[in-house]
């Protein structure tokens, strides 16, 4: 597993992956708990959903930036 050291460039991308994994696990656990108990807390799902969207959005934006950066490097060469 890669280190989560902010001085390493690969750790930044892994942080989004870790966040996505943790939040997905929490969402599944929350849904399972709500189904079993019958108690639904909308704020809880809104917060977890927001974190999930943040991680997913970061991953997609990073892909676009990397593709644009590579294109810029190729055109400047």
CORUR-V903477 format. One record per residue. PHI is phi in whole degrees, -180 to 180 (NA if undefined). PSI is psi in whole degrees, 0 to 359 (none if undefined). D_LAST is the distance of its C-alpha to the last C-alpha in Angstrom with 2 decimals. Layout:
# CORUR-V903477
[[PHI/PSI/D_LAST] [PHI/PSI/D_LAST]]
This chain:
# CORUR-V903477
[[NA/141/34.48] [-77/146/31.67] [-68/150/32.79] [-99/49/32.84] [-90/120/31.67] [-64/347/29.72] [-79/347/27.79] [-101/131/26.12] [-64/325/23.38] [-70/339/24.87] [-69/331/28.23] [-65/316/27.21] [-68/324/26.56] [-69/331/29.75] [-61/319/31.77] [-65/321/31.35] [-65/318/32.35] [-64/315/35.34] [-60/316/36.36] [-62/317/36.22] [-65/314/38.32] [-65/314/40.87] [-67/321/41.26] [-63/317/41.62] [-62/318/44.28] [-65/321/46.03] [-62/315/46.03] [-63/316/47.59] [-63/319/50.12] [-66/316/50.99] [-63/317/51.47] [-61/316/53.61] [-63/317/55.66] [-65/321/56.16] [-65/318/57.26] [-71/322/59.74] [-93/337/61.18] [82/7/60.91] [-102/118/59.58] [-112/128/56.43] [-117/98/54.62] [-59/325/52.15] [-63/321/50.62] [-60/315/49.74] [-72/328/47.84] [-65/316/46.13] [-66/312/44.88] [-64/320/43.76] [-64/323/42.14] [-65/316/40.27] [-64/320/38.88] [-64/316/37.96] [-65/322/36.17] [-61/312/34.34] [-65/317/33.07] [-65/317/32.19] [-64/319/30.42] [-62/317/28.40] [-63/318/27.26] [-70/318/26.24] [-64/321/24.48] [-62/320/22.53] [-61/316/21.39] [-65/316/20.21] [-65/318/18.35] [-63/317/16.63] [-64/318/15.66] [-67/320/14.38] [-64/317/12.44] [-63/320/10.77] [-64/319/10.12] [-65/321/8.68] [-67/322/6.31] [-69/322/5.32] [-74/334/5.50] [-83/346/3.81] [-78/none/0.00]]
